[in-house]
Amino acid sequence: MSQFSAVTLEETALQSLRSCRHFLIDHLDMAPAEAHTYTQGLAGIAMSRLTERSETYGICRLAQEMGIGHYQELLIDSYRIVYRFWPDENQASIYLFAHQRQDFKQLLFEYQLLR
């Protein structure tokens, strides 16, 4: 029987969700209410999946190529959800929501996740 993990949304995750919402509105002509609903749903799905199976998703290869091996990633609807699993605390911290077409290196610098 698997124990459920606690999942937190870090400030960088909230900032990146706002950026995703603005992208949907500005570049895909999505209505603001629809973009808000979509990004809230994305966060909800990510938190639900990580609550149930935080430890099972793979290492974030793009971060690992940059020498950062402690981030894992979950893919949902062309979005990369970058998080870290803390096994001793049985907790996952979500740090970033990013579309797969976004410049990942730029996002790591922008959100100061290169630690």
The first five atom37 places (N, CA, C, CB, O) and aatype in JSON, in Angstrom:
{
  "aatype": [12, 15, 5, 13, 15, 0, 19, 16, 10, 6, 6, 16, 0, 10, 5, 15, 10, 1, 15, 4, 1, 8, 13, 10, 9, 3, 8, 10, 3, 12, 0, 14, 0, 6, 0, 8, 16, 18, 16, 5, 7, 10, 0, 7, 9, 0, 12, 15, 1, 10, 16, 6, 1, 15, 6, 16, 18, 7, 9, 4, 1, 10, 0, 5, 6, 12, 7, 9, 7, 8, 18, 5, 6, 10, 10, 9, 3, 15, 18, 1, 9, 19, 18, 1, 13, 17, 14, 3, 6, 2, 5, 0, 15, 9, 18, 10, 13, 0, 8, 5, 1, 5, 3, 13, 11, 5, 10, 10, 13, 6, 18, 5, 10, 10, 1],
  "atom_mask": [
    [1, 1, 1, 1, 1],
    [1, 1, 1, 1, 1],
    [1, 1, 1, 1, 1],
    [1, 1, 1, 1, 1],
    [1, 1, 1, 1, 1],
    [1, 1, 1, 1, 1],
    [1, 1, 1, 1, 1],
    [1, 1, 1, 1, 1],
    [1, 1, 1, 1, 1],
    [1, 1, 1, 1, 1],
    [1, 1, 1, 1, 1],
    [1, 1, 1, 1, 1],
    [1, 1, 1, 1, 1],
    [1, 1, 1, 1, 1],
    [1, 1, 1, 1, 1],
    [1, 1, 1, 1, 1],
    [1, 1, 1, 1, 1],
    [1, 1, 1, 1, 1],
    [1, 1, 1, 1, 1],
    [1, 1, 1, 1, 1],
    [1, 1, 1, 1, 1],
    [1, 1, 1, 1, 1],
    [1, 1, 1, 1, 1],
    [1, 1, 1, 1, 1],
    [1, 1, 1, 1, 1],
    [1, 1, 1, 1, 1],
    [1, 1, 1, 1, 1],
    [1, 1, 1, 1, 1],
    [1, 1, 1, 1, 1],
    [1, 1, 1, 1, 1],
    [1, 1, 1, 1, 1],
    [1, 1, 1, 1, 1],
    [1, 1, 1, 1, 1],
    [1, 1, 1, 1, 1],
    [1, 1, 1, 1, 1],
    [1, 1, 1, 1, 1],
    [1, 1, 1, 1, 1],
    [1, 1, 1, 1, 1],
    [1, 1, 1, 1, 1],
    [1, 1, 1, 1, 1],
    [1, 1, 1, 0, 1],
    [1, 1, 1, 1, 1],
    [1, 1, 1, 1, 1],
    [1, 1, 1, 0, 1],
    [1, 1, 1, 1, 1],
    [1, 1, 1, 1, 1],
    [1, 1, 1, 1, 1],
    [1, 1, 1, 1, 1],
    [1, 1, 1, 1, 1],
    [1, 1, 1, 1, 1],
    [1, 1, 1, 1, 1],
    [1, 1, 1, 1, 1],
    [1, 1, 1, 1, 1],
    [1, 1, 1, 1, 1],
    [1, 1, 1, 1, 1],
    [1, 1, 1, 1, 1],
    [1, 1, 1, 1, 1],
    [1, 1, 1, 0, 1],
    [1, 1, 1, 1, 1],
    [1, 1, 1, 1, 1],
    [1, 1, 1, 1, 1],
    [1, 1, 1, 1, 1],
    [1, 1, 1, 1, 1],
    [1, 1, 1, 1, 1],
    [1, 1, 1, 1, 1],
    [1, 1, 1, 1, 1],
    [1, 1, 1, 0, 1],
    [1, 1, 1, 1, 1],
    [1, 1, 1, 0, 1],
    [1, 1, 1, 1, 1],
    [1, 1, 1, 1, 1],
    [1, 1, 1, 1, 1],
    [1, 1, 1, 1, 1],
    [1, 1, 1, 1, 1],
    [1, 1, 1, 1, 1],
    [1, 1, 1, 1, 1],
    [1, 1, 1, 1, 1],
    [1, 1, 1, 1, 1],
    [1, 1, 1, 1, 1],
    [1, 1, 1, 1, 1],
    [1, 1, 1, 1, 1],
    [1, 1, 1, 1, 1],
    [1, 1, 1, 1, 1],
    [1, 1, 1, 1, 1],
    [1, 1, 1, 1, 1],
    [1, 1, 1, 1, 1],
    [1, 1, 1, 1, 1],
    [1, 1, 1, 1, 1],
    [1, 1, 1, 1, 1],
    [1, 1, 1, 1, 1],
    [1, 1, 1, 1, 1],
    [1, 1, 1, 1, 1],
    [1, 1, 1, 1, 1],
    [1, 1, 1, 1, 1],
    [1, 1, 1, 1, 1],
    [1, 1, 1, 1, 1],
    [1, 1, 1, 1, 1],
    [1, 1, 1, 1, 1],
    [1, 1, 1, 1, 1],
    [1, 1, 1, 1, 1],
    [1, 1, 1, 1, 1],
    [1, 1, 1, 1, 1],
    [1, 1, 1, 1, 1],
    [1, 1, 1, 1, 1],
    [1, 1, 1, 1, 1],
    [1, 1, 1, 1, 1],
    [1, 1, 1, 1, 1],
    [1, 1, 1, 1, 1],
    [1, 1, 1, 1, 1],
    [1, 1, 1, 1, 1],
    [1, 1, 1, 1, 1],
    [1, 1, 1, 1, 1],
    [1, 1, 1, 1, 1],
    [1, 1, 1, 1, 1],
    [1, 1, 1, 1, 1]
  ],
  "atom_positions": [
    [[0.83, -1.17, 0.0], [0.0, 0.0, 0.0], [0.88, 1.24, 0.0], [-0.95, -0.01, 1.21], [1.79, 1.36, 0.83]],
    [[0.64, 2.15, -0.9], [1.42, 3.36, -1.05], [0.89, 4.46, -0.14], [1.41, 3.82, -2.51], [-0.32, 4.63, 0.02]],
    [[1.82, 5.2, 0.45], [1.44, 6.33, 1.29], [1.34, 7.58, 0.42], [2.46, 6.54, 2.45], [2.19, 7.81, -0.44]],
    [[0.32, 8.39, 0.63], [0.15, 9.61, -0.14], [1.18, 10.65, 0.27], [-1.27, 10.16, 0.03], [1.56, 10.74, 1.44]],
    [[1.63, 11.43, -0.7], [2.61, 12.49, -0.45], [1.91, 13.82, -0.26], [3.61, 12.57, -1.61], [0.86, 14.08, -0.84]],
    [[2.53, 14.67, 0.55], [2.09, 16.06, 0.65], [2.69, 16.79, -0.54], [2.53, 16.73, 2.03], [3.84, 16.55, -0.9]],
    [[1.92, 17.68, -1.17], [2.39, 18.41, -2.34], [2.2, 19.9, -2.09], [1.64, 17.96, -3.64], [1.13, 20.34, -1.67]],
    [[3.26, 20.67, -2.36], [3.18, 22.12, -2.22], [3.5, 22.78, -3.55], [4.13, 22.63, -1.12], [4.3, 22.28, -4.34]],
    [[2.86, 23.92, -3.77], [3.16, 24.76, -4.93], [4.07, 25.88, -4.45], [1.85, 25.34, -5.6], [3.66, 26.73, -3.66]],
    [[5.31, 25.89, -4.91], [6.25, 26.94, -4.54], [5.9, 28.23, -5.27], [7.71, 26.51, -4.85], [5.15, 28.21, -6.24]],
    [[6.44, 29.34, -4.81], [6.16, 30.64, -5.42], [6.51, 30.65, -6.91], [6.93, 31.74, -4.69], [5.79, 31.25, -7.71]],
    [[7.6, 29.98, -7.28], [7.98, 29.93, -8.7], [6.93, 29.2, -9.53], [9.34, 29.25, -8.86], [6.71, 29.55, -10.69]],
    [[6.3, 28.19, -8.95], [5.23, 27.47, -9.66], [4.05, 28.39, -9.9], [4.78, 26.23, -8.86], [3.46, 28.39, -10.99]],
    [[3.69, 29.18, -8.9], [2.57, 30.11, -9.05], [2.89, 31.18, -10.1], [2.24, 30.78, -7.71], [2.02, 31.54, -10.9]],
    [[4.13, 31.68, -10.09], [4.54, 32.67, -11.09], [4.49, 32.08, -12.49], [5.96, 33.19, -10.79], [4.03, 32.72, -13.44]],
    [[4.97, 30.84, -12.62], [4.99, 30.22, -13.95], [3.57, 29.9, -14.44], [5.84, 28.95, -13.93], [3.32, 29.94, -15.64]],
    [[2.65, 29.59, -13.53], [1.25, 29.39, -13.92], [0.65, 30.69, -14.45], [0.42, 28.88, -12.72], [-0.1, 30.67, -15.43]],
    [[0.98, 31.81, -13.81], [0.51, 33.11, -14.32], [1.07, 33.37, -15.71], [0.91, 34.25, -13.36], [0.35, 33.87, -16.58]],
    [[2.34, 33.04, -15.92], [2.94, 33.22, -17.25], [2.26, 32.34, -18.29], [4.44, 32.9, -17.2], [2.03, 32.77, -19.42]],
    [[1.93, 31.12, -17.91], [1.2, 30.22, -18.81], [-0.16, 30.81, -19.17], [1.03, 28.81, -18.17], [-0.57, 30.78, -20.33]],
    [[-0.85, 31.34, -18.17], [-2.16, 31.95, -18.39], [-2.05, 33.14, -19.34], [-2.78, 32.39, -17.05], [-2.87, 33.28, -20.25]],
    [[-1.05, 33.99, -19.15], [-0.87, 35.15, -20.04], [-0.52, 34.71, -21.45], [0.24, 36.06, -19.49], [-0.96, 35.34, -22.42]],
    [[0.25, 33.65, -21.59], [0.58, 33.13, -22.91], [-0.69, 32.66, -23.62], [1.59, 31.97, -22.81], [-0.89, 32.97, -24.79]],
    [[-1.54, 31.93, -22.92], [-2.78, 31.45, -23.52], [-3.67, 32.6, -23.97], [-3.55, 30.57, -22.52], [-4.3, 32.52, -25.03]],
    [[-3.72, 33.66, -23.19], [-4.55, 34.82, -23.53], [-3.94, 35.61, -24.68], [-4.73, 35.73, -22.3], [-4.63, 35.95, -25.64]],
    [[-2.64, 35.91, -24.58], [-1.98, 36.8, -25.54], [-1.67, 36.14, -26.88], [-0.72, 37.31, -24.95], [-1.76, 36.79, -27.92]],
    [[-1.3, 34.87, -26.86], [-0.84, 34.22, -28.09], [-1.82, 33.22, -28.69], [0.45, 33.54, -27.82], [-1.76, 32.93, -29.88]],
    [[-2.7, 32.7, -27.87], [-3.66, 31.72, -28.38], [-5.08, 32.25, -28.35], [-3.58, 30.44, -27.57], [-6.04, 31.51, -28.61]],
    [[-5.22, 33.53, -28.04], [-6.52, 34.21, -28.03], [-7.57, 33.5, -27.18], [-7.04, 34.34, -29.44], [-8.76, 33.49, -27.52]],
    [[-7.13, 32.91, -26.1], [-8.06, 32.26, -25.18], [-8.68, 33.35, -24.29], [-7.34, 31.15, -24.32], [-7.99, 34.29, -23.89]],
    [[-9.94, 33.21, -24.0], [-10.6, 34.15, -23.09], [-9.96, 34.07, -21.71], [-12.13, 33.87, -23.01], [-9.58, 32.98, -21.27]],
    [[-9.83, 35.19, -21.0], [-9.19, 35.17, -19.68], [-9.8, 34.15, -18.71], [-9.28, 36.54, -19.06], [-9.06, 33.45, -18.01]],
    [[-11.11, 34.05, -18.67], [-11.74, 33.09, -17.76], [-11.39, 31.65, -18.15], [-13.27, 33.28, -17.76], [-11.17, 30.8, -17.29]],
    [[-11.35, 31.4, -19.44], [-11.01, 30.05, -19.93], [-9.55, 29.73, -19.61], [-11.26, 29.95, -21.46], [-9.24, 28.61, -19.19]],
    [[-8.65, 30.7, -19.81], [-7.23, 30.5, -19.5], [-7.04, 30.24, -18.01], [-6.4, 31.72, -19.95], [-6.24, 29.39, -17.62]],
    [[-7.76, 30.97, -17.19], [-7.67, 30.78, -15.74], [-8.14, 29.37, -15.36], [-8.52, 31.85, -15.0], [-7.49, 28.68, -14.58]],
    [[-9.26, 28.96, -15.91], [-9.8, 27.63, -15.63], [-8.82, 26.55, -16.07], [-11.15, 27.44, -16.32], [-8.61, 25.56, -15.37]],
    [[-8.22, 26.74, -17.25], [-7.27, 25.75, -17.77], [-6.06, 25.62, -16.86], [-6.82, 26.14, -19.19], [-5.67, 24.5, -16.5]],
    [[-5.45, 26.75, -16.48], [-4.24, 26.68, -15.65], [-4.55, 26.16, -14.25], [-3.57, 28.05, -15.56], [-3.73, 25.45, -13.66]],
    [[-5.71, 26.5, -13.71], [-6.1, 25.95, -12.41], [-6.3, 24.44, -12.5], [-7.38, 26.64, -11.89], [-5.93, 23.7, -11.59]],
    [[-6.89, 24.0, -13.61], [-7.07, 22.56, -13.83], [-5.74, 21.84, -13.96], [0.0, 0.0, 0.0], [-5.57, 20.74, -13.44]],
    [[-4.81, 22.46, -14.67], [-3.47, 21.89, -14.84], [-2.8, 21.72, -13.48], [-2.6, 22.79, -15.75], [-2.22, 20.67, -13.2]],
    [[-2.88, 22.73, -12.64], [-2.3, 22.65, -11.3], [-2.99, 21.56, -10.47], [-2.41, 24.01, -10.58], [-2.33, 20.81, -9.75]],
    [[-4.3, 21.48, -10.58], [-5.05, 20.47, -9.83], [-4.69, 19.05, -10.24], [0.0, 0.0, 0.0], [-4.52, 18.18, -9.38]],
    [[-4.57, 18.82, -11.54], [-4.19, 17.49, -12.04], [-2.79, 17.13, -11.55], [-4.25, 17.43, -13.59], [-2.54, 16.02, -11.09]],
    [[-1.86, 18.09, -11.66], [-0.48, 17.85, -11.23], [-0.43, 17.5, -9.75], [0.4, 19.08, -11.52], [0.23, 16.55, -9.35]],
    [[-1.13, 18.27, -8.94], [-1.12, 18.01, -7.5], [-1.74, 16.66, -7.16], [-1.86, 19.12, -6.75], [-1.25, 15.95, -6.28]],
    [[-2.8, 16.3, -7.86], [-3.45, 15.02, -7.63], [-2.52, 13.86, -7.98], [-4.74, 14.92, -8.45], [-2.38, 12.91, -7.21]],
    [[-1.9, 13.94, -9.15], [-0.99, 12.85, -9.56], [0.22, 12.74, -8.64], [-0.52, 13.07, -11.0], [0.65, 11.64, -8.31]],
    [[0.76, 13.88, -8.23], [1.93, 13.84, -7.36], [1.57, 13.4, -5.95], [2.6, 15.2, -7.32], [2.39, 12.79, -5.27]],
    [[0.37, 13.69, -5.5], [-0.08, 13.21, -4.2], [-0.08, 11.68, -4.19], [-1.49, 13.76, -3.86], [0.29, 11.06, -3.19]],
    [[-0.5, 11.1, -5.3], [-0.62, 9.65, -5.38], [0.69, 8.94, -5.71], [-1.64, 9.28, -6.4], [0.93, 7.82, -5.23]],
    [[1.57, 9.58, -6.53], [2.75, 8.86, -7.02], [3.97, 9.76, -7.22], [2.42, 8.17, -8.33], [4.62, 9.68, -8.27]],
    [[4.3, 10.59, -6.28], [5.42, 11.54, -6.43], [6.74, 10.87, -6.79], [5.59, 12.32, -5.17], [7.5, 11.39, -7.61]],
    [[6.99, 9.74, -6.18], [8.29, 9.1, -6.33], [8.47, 8.38, -7.67], [8.51, 8.12, -5.22], [9.59, 7.99, -8.0]],
    [[7.41, 8.19, -8.44], [7.5, 7.33, -9.61], [7.86, 8.02, -10.92], [6.22, 6.64, -9.8], [8.24, 7.34, -11.88]],
    [[7.76, 9.34, -11.0], [8.05, 10.03, -12.26], [9.55, 10.22, -12.43], [7.32, 11.39, -12.31], [10.3, 10.28, -11.45]],
    [[9.97, 10.3, -13.68], [11.39, 10.33, -14.01], [12.11, 11.63, -13.69], [0.0, 0.0, 0.0], [11.5, 12.67, -13.44]],
    [[13.42, 11.51, -13.72], [14.29, 12.67, -13.55], [14.07, 13.61, -14.73], [15.8, 12.25, -13.45], [13.83, 13.16, -15.85]],
    [[14.13, 14.89, -14.49], [14.01, 15.89, -15.56], [15.31, 15.88, -16.35], [13.69, 17.33, -14.97], [16.33, 16.41, -15.9]],
    [[15.28, 15.29, -17.54], [16.5, 15.13, -18.34], [17.12, 16.45, -18.74], [16.2, 14.33, -19.57], [18.35, 16.58, -18.75]],
    [[16.3, 17.44, -19.08], [16.86, 18.74, -19.48], [17.62, 19.39, -18.33], [15.74, 19.66, -19.95], [18.67, 19.99, -18.56]],
    [[17.13, 19.28, -17.13], [17.85, 19.81, -15.97], [19.11, 18.98, -15.71], [16.94, 19.83, -14.72], [20.16, 19.52, -15.37]],
    [[18.99, 17.67, -15.86], [20.13, 16.79, -15.62], [21.26, 17.09, -16.6], [19.7, 15.33, -15.73], [22.43, 17.02, -16.22]],
    [[20.92, 17.41, -17.84], [21.94, 17.77, -18.83], [22.71, 19.02, -18.42], [21.3, 17.99, -20.19], [23.84, 19.24, -18.86]],
    [[22.11, 19.83, -17.56], [22.75, 21.04, -17.07], [23.43, 20.81, -15.72], [21.73, 22.17, -16.95], [23.89, 21.75, -15.07]],
    [[23.5, 19.55, -15.3], [24.15, 19.21, -14.04], [23.26, 19.3, -12.81], [0.0, 0.0, 0.0], [23.76, 19.29, -11.69]],
    [[21.95, 19.4, -13.02], [21.01, 19.5, -11.9], [20.2, 18.21, -11.88], [20.06, 20.76, -12.05], [19.3, 18.02, -12.69]],
    [[20.52, 17.33, -10.95], [19.92, 16.01, -10.96], [18.81, 15.77, -9.97], [0.0, 0.0, 0.0], [18.31, 14.64, -9.87]],
    [[18.39, 16.78, -9.23], [17.39, 16.53, -8.18], [15.96, 16.86, -8.58], [17.74, 17.32, -6.97], [15.04, 16.67, -7.78]],
    [[15.75, 17.34, -9.8], [14.38, 17.64, -10.23], [13.8, 16.46, -11.0], [14.34, 18.9, -11.1], [14.49, 15.78, -11.76]],
    [[12.52, 16.23, -10.79], [11.77, 15.24, -11.55], [10.74, 15.98, -12.38], [11.1, 14.17, -10.62], [10.48, 17.16, -12.14]],
    [[10.15, 15.29, -13.36], [9.14, 15.97, -14.17], [7.96, 15.06, -14.45], [9.75, 16.44, -15.48], [8.07, 13.84, -14.53]],
    [[6.84, 15.72, -14.59], [5.57, 15.1, -14.92], [5.06, 15.83, -16.15], [4.54, 15.16, -13.71], [5.04, 17.06, -16.17]],
    [[4.64, 15.11, -17.17], [4.13, 15.73, -18.39], [2.61, 15.62, -18.43], [4.75, 15.07, -19.65], [2.04, 14.54, -18.27]],
    [[1.97, 16.78, -18.66], [0.51, 16.84, -18.77], [0.17, 17.81, -19.9], [-0.17, 17.29, -17.42], [0.57, 18.97, -19.84]],
    [[-0.54, 17.35, -20.92], [-1.02, 18.22, -22.0], [0.06, 19.15, -22.56], [-2.17, 19.06, -21.5], [-0.16, 20.36, -22.64]],
    [[1.2, 18.62, -22.93], [2.31, 19.39, -23.49], [2.95, 20.34, -22.48], [1.84, 20.18, -24.68], [3.73, 21.21, -22.87]],
    [[2.65, 20.19, -21.21], [3.27, 21.0, -20.17], [4.18, 20.11, -19.33], [2.21, 21.69, -19.27], [3.85, 18.98, -19.0]],
    [[5.33, 20.66, -19.02], [6.31, 20.0, -18.16], [6.12, 20.58, -16.76], [7.81, 20.21, -18.69], [6.2, 21.79, -16.57]],
    [[5.86, 19.72, -15.8], [5.74, 20.14, -14.41], [7.0, 19.65, -13.71], [4.41, 19.58, -13.72], [7.23, 18.44, -13.58]],
    [[7.81, 20.59, -13.26], [9.1, 20.27, -12.65], [8.93, 20.35, -11.13], [10.23, 21.25, -13.15], [8.43, 21.34, -10.59]],
    [[9.35, 19.29, -10.45], [9.19, 19.22, -9.01], [10.35, 18.48, -8.38], [7.86, 18.54, -8.64], [11.16, 17.86, -9.06]],
    [[10.41, 18.56, -7.07], [11.41, 17.81, -6.32], [10.68, 16.98, -5.28], [12.47, 18.77, -5.66], [9.79, 17.47, -4.58]],
    [[11.08, 15.72, -5.18], [10.49, 14.82, -4.19], [11.47, 14.67, -3.03], [10.16, 13.43, -4.82], [12.65, 14.38, -3.22]],
    [[10.96, 14.88, -1.83], [11.74, 14.77, -0.6], [11.3, 13.48, 0.09], [11.54, 16.03, 0.33], [10.32, 13.5, 0.84]],
    [[12.01, 12.35, -0.13], [11.55, 11.06, 0.41], [11.47, 11.0, 1.93], [12.45, 9.97, -0.08], [10.56, 10.37, 2.47]],
    [[12.4, 11.64, 2.63], [12.37, 11.57, 4.1], [11.12, 12.21, 4.68], [13.6, 12.26, 4.67], [10.61, 11.77, 5.71]],
    [[10.62, 13.25, 4.0], [9.41, 13.93, 4.45], [8.16, 13.44, 3.71], [9.55, 15.43, 4.26], [7.04, 13.82, 4.05]],
    [[8.38, 12.59, 2.69], [7.29, 12.14, 1.82], [6.51, 13.35, 1.29], [6.34, 11.18, 2.58], [5.28, 13.42, 1.37]],
    [[7.27, 14.29, 0.73], [6.69, 15.54, 0.24], [7.25, 15.87, -1.14], [6.97, 16.7, 1.22], [8.41, 15.59, -1.44]],
    [[6.4, 16.46, -1.97], [6.82, 16.94, -3.29], [6.59, 18.45, -3.34], [6.04, 16.21, -4.44], [5.56, 18.95, -2.87]],
    [[7.55, 19.16, -3.9], [7.45, 20.61, -4.08], [7.46, 20.89, -5.57], [8.6, 21.37, -3.35], [8.44, 20.59, -6.25]],
    [[6.38, 21.48, -6.09], [6.32, 21.85, -7.5], [6.97, 23.21, -7.66], [4.84, 21.86, -8.03], [6.64, 24.16, -6.95]],
    [[7.92, 23.29, -8.62], [8.67, 24.52, -8.84], [8.33, 25.23, -10.14], [10.12, 24.22, -8.81], [8.49, 26.45, -10.23]],
    [[7.86, 24.49, -11.15], [7.72, 25.12, -12.46], [6.68, 24.41, -13.31], [9.06, 25.14, -13.19], [6.61, 23.19, -13.35]],
    [[5.86, 25.21, -13.98], [4.97, 24.75, -15.04], [5.48, 25.39, -16.32], [3.44, 25.12, -14.75], [5.61, 26.62, -16.38]],
    [[5.77, 24.59, -17.34], [6.31, 25.15, -18.57], [5.82, 24.36, -19.77], [7.85, 25.17, -18.54], [5.79, 23.13, -19.74]],
    [[5.45, 25.07, -20.81], [5.08, 24.4, -22.06], [6.35, 23.77, -22.62], [4.43, 25.39, -23.08], [7.44, 24.33, -22.48]],
    [[6.22, 22.62, -23.26], [7.39, 21.91, -23.78], [8.14, 22.71, -24.84], [6.97, 20.59, -24.36], [9.31, 22.43, -25.1]],
    [[7.49, 23.68, -25.46], [8.16, 24.49, -26.48], [8.91, 25.69, -25.91], [7.14, 24.97, -27.49], [9.63, 26.37, -26.64]],
    [[8.75, 25.93, -24.63], [9.45, 27.06, -24.02], [10.93, 26.72, -23.84], [8.82, 27.43, -22.66], [11.3, 25.55, -23.73]],
    [[11.77, 27.76, -23.82], [13.21, 27.6, -23.62], [13.45, 27.24, -22.16], [13.98, 28.92, -24.01], [13.37, 28.08, -21.27]],
    [[13.76, 25.97, -21.93], [13.87, 25.46, -20.57], [15.02, 26.11, -19.81], [14.05, 23.96, -20.59], [14.87, 26.46, -18.64]],
    [[16.17, 26.27, -20.46], [17.32, 26.91, -19.8], [16.95, 28.32, -19.35], [18.53, 26.96, -20.74], [17.27, 28.73, -18.23]],
    [[16.28, 29.06, -20.22], [15.87, 30.42, -19.88], [14.95, 30.42, -18.66], [15.17, 31.08, -21.08], [15.07, 31.27, -17.79]],
    [[14.04, 29.46, -18.61], [13.12, 29.39, -17.47], [13.84, 29.06, -16.17], [12.04, 28.34, -17.74], [13.51, 29.61, -15.12]],
    [[14.83, 28.17, -16.23], [15.59, 27.84, -15.03], [16.31, 29.08, -14.49], [16.6, 26.72, -15.31], [16.36, 29.31, -13.29]],
    [[16.88, 29.87, -15.41], [17.54, 31.11, -14.99], [16.51, 32.12, -14.47], [18.33, 31.72, -16.15], [16.7, 32.72, -13.42]],
    [[15.43, 32.29, -15.21], [14.4, 33.27, -14.86], [13.82, 33.01, -13.47], [13.29, 33.26, -15.91], [13.61, 33.94, -12.69]],
    [[13.56, 31.76, -13.18], [12.96, 31.41, -11.9], [14.0, 30.99, -10.85], [11.96, 30.3, -12.08], [13.65, 30.52, -9.77]],
    [[15.27, 31.16, -11.19], [16.39, 30.89, -10.28], [16.33, 29.49, -9.68], [16.41, 31.93, -9.16], [16.44, 29.31, -8.46]],
    [[16.16, 28.51, -10.54], [16.07, 27.12, -10.09], [17.37, 26.36, -10.31], [14.94, 26.42, -10.81], [17.38, 25.13, -10.22]],
    [[18.44, 27.07, -10.58], [19.72, 26.41, -10.85], [20.48, 26.12, -9.55], [20.58, 27.27, -11.77], [21.64, 26.5, -9.41]],
    [[19.82, 25.46, -8.63], [20.47, 25.12, -7.35], [20.38, 23.63, -7.14], [19.82, 25.87, -6.17], [20.86, 23.13, -6.12]]
  ]
}
